[in-house]
Amino acid sequence: MPASALASPAATAVFAQGWAMGAGLILAIGAQNALVLRQGLRREHVGAVVAVCTLSDWLLIALGVFGLGTLIQASPMLLQVFRFGGAAFLLAYAVLAARRAWRPSAGLQAGSHPATLGATLSAAFAFTYLNPHVYLDTVVLLGGLGARQPPQLRAAFAIGAGLASVMWFGLLGFGAAAAAPRLRHARTWQIIDTGVALLMATLGLQLLLQPL
């Protein structure tokens, strides 16, 4: 797509729409966001986690905008796979978060039991690519919206949505890292994990109860 086309008024409007849609979807605290927040608060491998989540979002958004989202939306079977798979993933994560909140001695403090870079990246990839809910947000919903744009404007939509992604993950991860020194108490982590458990359970139940 020529640079002049990206600078046109129509492209600017579509770019803004992509940013707004991307921000609206990504602001909801999901399993991926919860991981970035937790790593930021622990001040462990924050840049690596932010990079993995951001680049993965860009990849999935591009796949959705340039065709995959439309294909998935046209397949009732695939939609059901994403629906029930996403619900199972989110509910399982809700249980894990609830267990952490119930047992604050099991390493909830920000400075305890530091994870290796490999383990942290493995978790980031798992919460991204093994979580069907991520595909619903980026490929199906966001990608489907982008795919409805005229072909010459789809890149502008994808760039806008990608910008929202990098802004949010950067703010979430590095903002949490800056606040971490004040959040080292186990009681604080109990509250955080309780909130995460409730949010994950709510999202999982919504997927089960509301047809796509």
Helices and strands as residue ranges (DSSP letters): H 3-6, H 9-26, H 31-42, H 46-63, I 64-68, H 69-73, H 76-102, H 117-129, H 132-135, I 136-142, H 143-147, G 151-153, H 154-179, G 180-182, H 186-209
